[in-house]
């Protein structure tokens, strides 16, 4: 995380994927993970390798964010032409 904060573009889209082990014992509660992700400016999803829960949604969310940025850039270019 520190390396990304230091070297990556400020516009980077980062996602925290909290893996559910499908067991009753958790190391980190969902609310704690959500709060940490929000504090760092990350998108948060709980995921499951067993069921595939939220795996597609992570990539869809990244794609939507990228599309929105491209659309904004396109609109700005048109405004200044």
C-alpha positions as semicolon CSV with decimal commas, in nm:
position;residue;x (nm);y (nm);z (nm)
1;X;0,000;0,000;0,000
2;X;0,274;0,245;0,091
3;X;0,458;0,171;-0,233
4;X;0,145;0,241;-0,439
5;X;0,081;0,563;-0,250
6;X;0,438;0,669;-0,316
7;X;0,476;0,572;-0,681
8;X;0,134;0,535;-0,843
9;X;-0,066;0,804;-1,014
10;X;-0,308;0,984;-0,782
11;X;-0,583;0,873;-1,021
12;X;-0,518;0,502;-0,966
13;X;-0,827;0,290;-0,903
14;X;-0,759;0,056;-0,612
15;X;-0,984;-0,219;-0,485
16;X;-0,956;-0,404;-0,156
17;X;-1,092;-0,757;-0,197
18;X;-1,165;-0,910;0,142
19;X;-1,168;-1,285;0,100
20;X;-1,439;-1,478;0,283
21;X;-1,306;-1,816;0,386
22;X;-1,659;-1,952;0,415
23;X;-1,591;-2,039;0,776
24;X;-1,750;-1,900;1,090
25;X;-1,422;-1,749;1,217
26;X;-1,314;-1,418;1,068
27;X;-0,986;-1,237;1,115
28;X;-1,131;-0,896;1,021
29;X;-1,494;-0,793;1,050
30;X;-1,654;-0,657;0,734
31;X;-1,729;-0,317;0,891
32;X;-1,367;-0,279;1,001
33;X;-1,243;-0,362;0,650
34;X;-1,495;-0,120;0,494
35;X;-1,385;0,158;0,728
36;X;-1,015;0,098;0,654
37;X;-1,082;0,092;0,279
38;X;-1,283;0,415;0,299
39;X;-1,005;0,582;0,498
40;X;-0,755;0,488;0,225
41;X;-0,989;0,580;-0,061
42;X;-1,027;0,221;-0,178
43;X;-1,326;0,043;-0,327
44;X;-1,417;-0,250;-0,101
45;X;-1,570;-0,586;-0,186
46;X;-1,593;-0,907;0,009
47;X;-1,522;-1,196;-0,224
48;X;-1,544;-1,572;-0,218
49;X;-1,322;-1,805;-0,418
50;X;-1,564;-2,087;-0,340
51;X;-1,874;-1,920;-0,484
52;X;-1,721;-1,649;-0,703
53;X;-1,913;-1,387;-0,506
54;X;-1,831;-1,029;-0,618
55;X;-1,540;-1,127;-0,844
56;X;-1,719;-1,008;-1,159
57;X;-1,848;-0,702;-0,974
58;X;-1,492;-0,589;-0,894
59;X;-1,397;-0,583;-1,262
60;X;-1,727;-0,424;-1,364
61;X;-1,675;-0,146;-1,107
62;X;-1,322;-0,080;-1,230
63;X;-1,447;-0,073;-1,590
64;X;-1,725;0,171;-1,505
65;X;-1,483;0,401;-1,323
66;X;-1,243;0,394;-1,618
67;X;-1,526;0,463;-1,864
68;X;-1,648;0,756;-1,653
69;X;-1,299;0,906;-1,653
70;X;-1,263;0,865;-2,028
71;X;-1,605;1,022;-2,082
72;X;-1,510;1,318;-1,863
73;X;-1,186;1,367;-2,056
74;X;-1,376;1,349;-2,386
75;X;-1,629;1,611;-2,269
76;X;-1,351;1,840;-2,149
77;X;-1,172;1,810;-2,482
78;X;-1,492;1,898;-2,666
79;X;-1,551;2,200;-2,442
80;X;-1,208;2,341;-2,514
81;X;-1,207;2,285;-2,891
